[in-house]
Amino acid sequence: MDKKNCDRIIYRGIQAGIFIVILILSINFSASSIASAEIITIEGIGSYTIGDGLDENLATARERARVEAMRNASEKAGVYVEGISVVKEGKLTSDEIRAITSTVMQVQGEPHFKVVLVSDSVITYQCTILVRVDTSQVTEKIIGDRKKLEESIIRNRNLEEENKKLAKEMSELKEKYSNANSDIERQKIKENVADNDKEVWANKWVDVGNKFFDKEEYEDAIKAYDEAIVINPNSLRAYCNRSMSYSHLGDDVNAMKDANKAMECNPNDSGVYLLRGNLYLFDNENEKAIMDYNKGIKINPEDADFYKSRGWAYMRMRKYEEGKVDFDKAINISRDCAAAYVGRGWYYWYKKDIDKSLLDVSRGIDLGVNMRFAYSLRGVIYMYKYDMKMAVANFDKAIELDGNSARDYYLRGWSKFKIKDYLGAENDYSMALKLNPNDEEAKKELEEVKKCLKKRSL
């Protein structure tokens, strides 16, 4: 097959759908080295004081002390995580440290509570928690899965922010209560305290759901988020995280319902626009996705994820220049925005700047992007450069990530044919036809490779 036909095959691969993308919202880091894995036991201590006539729920007071103890343990464990992991071209961000720590940290036994009598009407609950950290998990279980880490960052950051907000709100309510001048005012404050208590318990179930989510046990995660919503029907975090769980299970309808409900809970939270925008993007509703990304950018204009995702939406609408601008913006905000490099590599491919395309796609892959599309695109680039061995290697990885793309099998078969791996080409063309029985080009190529095998056998 000559170079002209090679170009035709590559172009056909692109047009037929190789660029139908499922985005991986990537966090990019790698372990530099670990001298030896070790098990670290860490003690977390927290406390919470009740009294002064507020009639607080004792069980909730214990839960507040437990949350503080977990936060204390997480901070200590984060020191170890930061010490054994290094981001390419920089240190781990605080969000990345917290997300990794939350995933590798395992509570040992039950929390230990101690009651300290401060006065006749005031007591303090002290909570001690022991957690175990297996340092080998930092690289073995976290670094290999960028999408999971990104989602964990979003969930843990949001939950931590929510718990801090509730603690601050409770402190302010206590101060208001001590300065209240009427029974009516004090009663109103008690009602606010009761609402705050509900949110604390709802967040406990959100935390339980997050643990299931981290283990990819999405159905159990949904059940936990259900409990959170029963306690607090306006739990933004529960709706957001349940939406992501439904999405992982392929239930796009309920995923969108929960994203919309999360937006009703707080239309000023930029994260809900990213969540819903991505759901629209996955469903190829690119214009709706862009509308949500635009709203999110107005709230948080320095979040690279919005520009990266909007860039993909523009590219899929063939608005290539707009996509390029957004990828540049994402990279300027975050030099390690892997998916933005891959997207910009796609743009350079469209512009026929093959060397820049290869450079950016490879940069994204080196940063750890875990996208079938990235390897498919790089495979096509190597086909264009007539480096068929490298093309095969990249299609191998693309198929390993997602073995349902007939195009990947077809293009790998064609690449194998060019290096005279006729048996491998036959297998790949056959698989391409199994996935897409109406592929006339694959049928023709399969007949050609069978002829070559027949000649070889003579």
C-alpha positions in Angstrom: 0.0 0.0 0.0 1.5 3.4 -1.0 1.8 6.6 0.9 -1.4 8.0 -0.7 -3.4 5.0 0.5 -1.7 5.3 3.9 -3.0 8.9 4.2 -6.5 7.7 3.1 -6.5 5.0 5.8 -5.4 7.4 8.5 -7.9 10.1 7.4 -10.6 7.5 7.4 -9.7 6.4 10.9 -10.0 10.0 12.1 -13.3 10.7 10.4 -14.9 7.4 11.5 -14.9 8.3 15.1 -11.5 7.7 16.6 -11.9 11.2 18.2 -15.1 10.4 20.2 -13.7 11.2 23.5 -14.4 10.3 27.1 -12.6 12.9 29.1 -10.2 12.0 31.8 -10.0 14.9 34.2 -6.4 14.3 35.1 -4.2 15.1 38.0 -0.6 14.6 37.0 2.2 13.4 39.3 4.6 10.5 39.6 6.5 8.8 42.4 10.1 9.6 42.2 11.3 6.8 44.4 10.4 4.9 47.5 13.2 3.4 49.4 11.0 0.7 51.0 7.3 0.4 51.7 6.4 0.7 55.3 3.3 0.7 57.5 2.8 3.8 59.5 0.4 4.2 62.5 -0.8 7.7 63.3 -2.8 9.0 66.1 -5.4 11.7 65.5 -6.9 13.7 68.3 -10.0 15.9 68.3 -12.3 17.5 70.8 -15.6 19.3 71.0 -17.2 21.2 73.9 -20.9 21.4 74.6 -22.9 23.2 77.3 -24.0 26.7 78.1 -27.7 26.0 77.7 -27.8 25.1 74.0 -29.0 21.6 74.7 -26.8 20.1 71.9 -27.2 16.5 70.8 -24.6 14.4 72.6 -24.2 12.0 69.6 -23.6 14.9 67.3 -21.0 16.3 69.7 -19.2 13.0 69.6 -19.3 13.1 65.8 -17.9 16.6 65.7 -15.0 15.4 67.9 -14.5 12.4 65.6 -14.4 14.7 62.5 -11.7 16.9 64.1 -9.7 13.8 65.1 -9.8 12.5 61.5 -8.7 15.9 60.2 -5.8 15.9 62.6 -4.8 12.4 61.6 -5.1 13.3 57.9 -2.8 16.3 58.3 -0.1 14.1 60.0 -0.5 11.3 57.4 -0.2 14.0 54.7 3.4 14.7 55.8 4.4 11.1 54.9 2.5 11.2 51.6 4.2 14.4 50.6 7.6 13.0 51.6 7.4 9.9 49.3 5.7 11.4 46.2 7.0 14.1 43.9 5.1 15.9 41.2 6.8 16.3 37.9 8.2 19.8 37.8 7.0 20.7 41.3 5.6 19.5 44.6 2.2 18.0 45.3 -0.5 20.5 45.8 -2.4 20.5 49.1 -5.5 19.1 47.4 -3.5 16.3 45.9 -1.9 15.4 49.3 -5.3 15.4 51.0 -6.9 13.2 48.2 -4.1 10.6 48.2 -4.0 10.6 52.0 -7.7 10.0 52.3 -7.5 7.0 50.0 -4.5 5.3 51.6 -5.4 6.0 55.2 -7.3 3.2 57.0 -8.9 3.6 60.4 -7.9 0.9 62.9 -10.6 -0.2 65.3 -13.2 2.1 66.8 -12.7 5.7 67.8 -11.9 6.1 71.5 -13.9 8.8 73.3 -13.2 10.4 76.7 -15.5 12.8 78.5 -13.9 15.7 80.4 -16.1 17.7 82.8 -15.2 21.3 82.4 -17.9 22.7 84.8 -21.3 21.6 86.0 -22.9 22.6 82.7 -20.0 22.2 80.2 -18.3 19.0 79.0 -15.7 18.2 76.4 -15.7 15.1 74.2 -12.1 14.1 73.4 -11.7 11.6 70.5 -8.6 9.6 69.6 -8.4 7.7 66.3 -5.6 5.4 65.1 -5.0 5.2 61.4 -2.8 3.1 59.3 -0.9 4.2 56.2 0.7 1.8 53.8 3.2 3.9 51.9 3.4 1.5 49.0 -0.2 2.3 48.1 0.7 5.8 47.2 2.3 4.6 43.9 0.6 1.2 43.5 -3.0 2.2 44.0 -3.2 5.9 43.5 -0.8 7.2 40.9 -1.9 4.7 38.3 -5.5 6.0 38.1 -5.7 9.7 37.3 -9.4 10.0 36.9 -10.0 8.3 40.2 -7.6 10.7 41.9 -9.2 13.7 40.3 -12.6 12.7 41.5 -11.2 12.0 45.0 -9.7 15.4 45.1 -13.0 17.0 44.2 -14.9 15.0 46.8 -12.5 15.3 49.6 -11.8 19.0 49.1 -15.5 19.7 49.0 -16.3 17.7 52.1 -13.5 19.2 54.0 -14.7 22.7 53.1 -18.2 21.8 54.1 -17.1 20.5 57.5 -15.0 23.6 58.1 -17.9 25.8 57.2 -20.2 23.9 59.7 -17.6 24.1 62.5 -17.2 27.9 61.9 -21.0 28.3 61.8 -21.4 26.4 65.0 -18.9 28.5 66.8 -20.7 31.6 65.6 -24.0 30.2 66.8 -22.6 29.6 70.2 -21.4 33.1 70.5 -24.7 34.5 69.3 -26.5 32.3 71.9 -24.4 33.6 74.7 -25.2 37.2 73.7 -28.9 36.6 72.9 -31.3 39.0 74.7 -34.6 37.2 74.4 -36.1 33.7 74.5 -37.3 34.1 70.9 -33.8 34.9 69.7 -32.4 31.9 71.7 -35.0 29.6 70.2 -34.2 30.6 66.7 -30.5 29.9 67.4 -31.4 26.5 68.7 -33.3 25.8 65.5 -30.2 26.8 63.5 -28.1 24.5 65.7 -30.4 21.6 64.9 -30.0 22.3 61.2 -26.3 22.4 61.6 -26.5 19.0 63.4 -28.4 17.5 60.5 -25.7 18.6 58.1 -23.0 17.1 60.3 -24.7 13.7 60.2 -25.4 14.0 56.5 -21.7 14.6 55.9 -20.8 11.5 57.9 -22.8 9.5 55.3 -21.2 11.4 52.5 -17.8 10.4 53.9 -19.0 6.8 54.1 -20.1 7.1 50.4 -16.7 8.5 49.4 -14.9 5.5 50.9 -17.1 3.2 48.8 -16.5 5.4 45.8 -12.8 5.2 46.2 -13.1 1.4 46.1 -15.3 1.6 43.0 -18.2 0.1 44.9 -20.6 2.6 43.3 -23.9 0.9 44.3 -22.9 1.0 48.0 -21.7 4.6 47.6 -25.1 5.5 46.2 -26.8 3.9 49.2 -24.7 6.0 51.6 -25.4 9.2 49.7 -29.1 8.3 49.8 -28.8 8.2 53.6 -27.2 11.6 53.6 -30.0 13.1 51.5 -32.7 11.6 53.8 -31.0 13.5 56.7 -30.3 16.6 54.7 -32.4 16.9 51.5 -30.2 19.9 50.5 -26.9 18.2 50.7 -24.9 19.6 47.8 -22.1 17.1 48.3 -24.4 14.1 48.4 -26.1 15.0 45.1 -22.8 15.8 43.4 -21.1 12.6 44.5 -24.2 10.4 43.8 -24.3 11.9 40.3 -20.7 10.8 39.7 -21.6 7.3 41.1 -24.5 7.0 38.7 -22.3 8.2 35.8 -19.8 5.4 36.6 -22.7 2.9 36.5 -23.8 4.2 33.1 -27.0 5.6 34.5 -26.9 9.0 32.7 -30.5 9.9 33.5 -30.1 9.8 37.2 -26.6 11.3 37.0 -28.1 14.3 35.3 -31.0 14.5 37.7 -28.6 14.7 40.6 -26.4 17.2 38.9 -29.5 19.4 38.4 -30.5 19.0 42.0 -27.0 19.9 43.2 -27.4 23.1 41.1 -30.7 23.9 42.9 -28.9 23.4 46.2 -26.2 26.0 45.4 -26.1 27.7 42.0 -23.0 29.6 43.0 -20.9 26.5 43.4 -18.5 26.3 40.4 -18.1 22.6 40.8 -21.6 21.8 39.9 -21.2 23.5 36.6 -18.1 21.4 35.9 -20.0 18.3 36.9 -23.0 18.9 34.7 -20.9 20.3 31.9 -18.9 17.1 31.8 -22.1 15.0 31.8 -23.3 17.0 28.8 -19.9 16.5 27.1 -20.0 12.8 27.6 -23.4 12.8 26.0 -22.1 14.8 23.1 -24.2 17.8 23.9 -21.3 20.2 23.4 -23.2 23.5 23.3 -24.9 22.8 26.6 -21.6 21.7 28.1 -20.0 25.0 26.9 -22.8 27.0 28.5 -22.1 25.3 31.9 -18.4 25.8 31.6 -18.9 29.5 30.8 -21.0 29.9 34.0 -18.3 28.0 36.0 -15.6 30.2 34.6 -17.5 33.3 35.8 -17.4 32.0 39.3 -13.9 30.5 39.2 -11.9 32.0 36.3 -8.6 30.4 37.5 -9.7 26.7 37.3 -7.8 25.0 34.5 -10.4 22.2 34.3 -13.1 24.5 32.9 -10.8 25.6 30.0 -9.5 22.1 29.3 -13.1 20.7 29.2 -14.4 23.6 27.1 -11.5 23.1 24.8 -12.6 19.5 24.2 -16.2 20.6 23.5 -15.0 23.2 21.0 -12.8 20.6 19.2 -15.7 18.2 19.0 -17.8 21.0 17.4 -14.9 21.6 15.0 -14.3 25.0 16.4 -10.6 24.3 16.4 -9.2 27.7 17.0 -11.4 28.3 20.1 -10.3 24.9 21.4 -6.7 25.8 21.0 -7.2 29.1 22.9 -8.8 27.1 25.8 -6.0 24.5 25.9 -3.4 27.2 26.0 -5.2 28.9 28.9 -5.5 25.6 30.8 -1.8 24.9 30.4 -0.9 28.5 31.4 -2.9 28.0 34.6 -1.6 24.5 35.3 1.6 23.3 33.5 0.7 19.7 34.3 -2.8 19.7 32.8 -2.3 16.5 30.8 -5.6 16.3 29.0 -5.1 19.9 27.7 -1.8 18.8 26.1 -3.6 15.9 24.4 -6.3 18.2 23.2 -3.8 20.7 21.8 -2.0 17.8 20.2 -5.3 17.0 18.4 -5.5 20.7 17.3 -1.9 20.5 15.8 -2.9 17.2 14.1 -5.8 19.0 12.5 -3.4 21.8 11.4 -1.1 19.1 10.0 1.8 20.2 12.3 2.7 16.6 13.0 5.8 17.3 15.1 4.0 19.6 17.5 1.1 17.2 17.6 3.4 14.3 18.6 5.2 16.5 21.1 2.0 17.6 22.9 0.3 14.2 22.9 3.4 12.6 24.2 3.6 15.3 26.9 0.1 14.5 28.0 0.9 10.8 28.1 4.1 11.4 30.0 2.1 13.4 32.6 0.0 10.3 33.1 -3.2 10.9 31.1 -5.1 7.6 31.0 -7.1 8.1 27.8 -7.6 5.6 25.0 -7.9 8.6 22.7 -4.4 9.8 23.5 -2.8 6.5 22.5 -5.0 6.2 19.5 -4.0 9.6 18.3 -0.4 9.0 18.8 -0.7 5.7 17.0 -2.2 7.5 14.0 0.6 10.1 14.2 3.2 7.3 14.0 1.3 5.7 11.1 1.7 9.1 9.3 5.4 9.1 10.1 5.5 5.5 8.8 6.8 4.2 12.1 4.6 1.1 12.2 6.2 -0.5 15.2 5.5 2.5 17.3 2.0 2.8 15.9 1.3 -0.8 16.9 2.7 -0.2 20.4 0.3 2.8 20.9 -2.7 0.9 19.5 -1.8 -1.9 21.9 -2.2 0.5 24.8 -5.4 2.1 23.4 -7.0 -1.3 23.1 -5.8 -2.3 26.6 -7.6 0.8 28.0 -10.8 0.1 25.9 -11.1 -2.9 23.7 -14.4 -1.8 22.1 -13.1 0.5 19.3 -13.3 -1.2 15.9 -11.1 1.6 14.5 -8.2 0.8 16.8 -8.2 -2.8 15.8 -8.5 -1.8 12.1 -5.6 0.7 12.3 -3.5 -1.7 14.3 -4.2 -4.4 11.7 -3.2 -2.1 9.0 0.1 -1.2 10.8 0.9 -4.9 11.4 0.3 -5.6 7.8 2.9 -3.0 6.8 5.5 -4.8 9.0 4.5 -8.1 7.4 2.8 -9.4 10.6 0.1 -11.0 8.5 -1.3 -13.3 11.2 -1.6 -10.4 13.6 -3.2 -8.2 10.9 -5.7 -11.0 10.2 -6.7 -11.2 13.8 -7.1 -7.5 14.2 -9.2 -7.1 11.0 -11.4 -9.9 12.1 -11.9 -8.3 15.5 -12.7 -5.0 13.8 -15.4 -6.7 11.8 -16.7 -8.4 14.8 -17.2 -5.0 16.4 -18.4 -3.4 13.2 -19.7 -6.0 10.7 -20.4 -3.3 8.1 -16.9 -2.1 7.7 -16.2 -2.6 4.0 -12.6 -1.4 4.2 -11.9 -3.9 6.9 -13.4 -6.6 4.7 -11.2 -5.7 1.8 -8.0 -5.5 3.9 -8.8 -8.9 5.5 -9.1 -10.5 2.0 -5.8 -8.9 1.1 -4.0 -10.2 4.2 -5.5 -13.7 3.7 -3.9 -13.7 0.2 -0.5 -12.8 1.7 -0.9 -15.6 4.2 -1.8 -18.1 1.5 1.3 -17.1 -0.6 3.5 -17.4 2.5 2.2 -20.9 3.1 3.1 -22.1 -0.4 
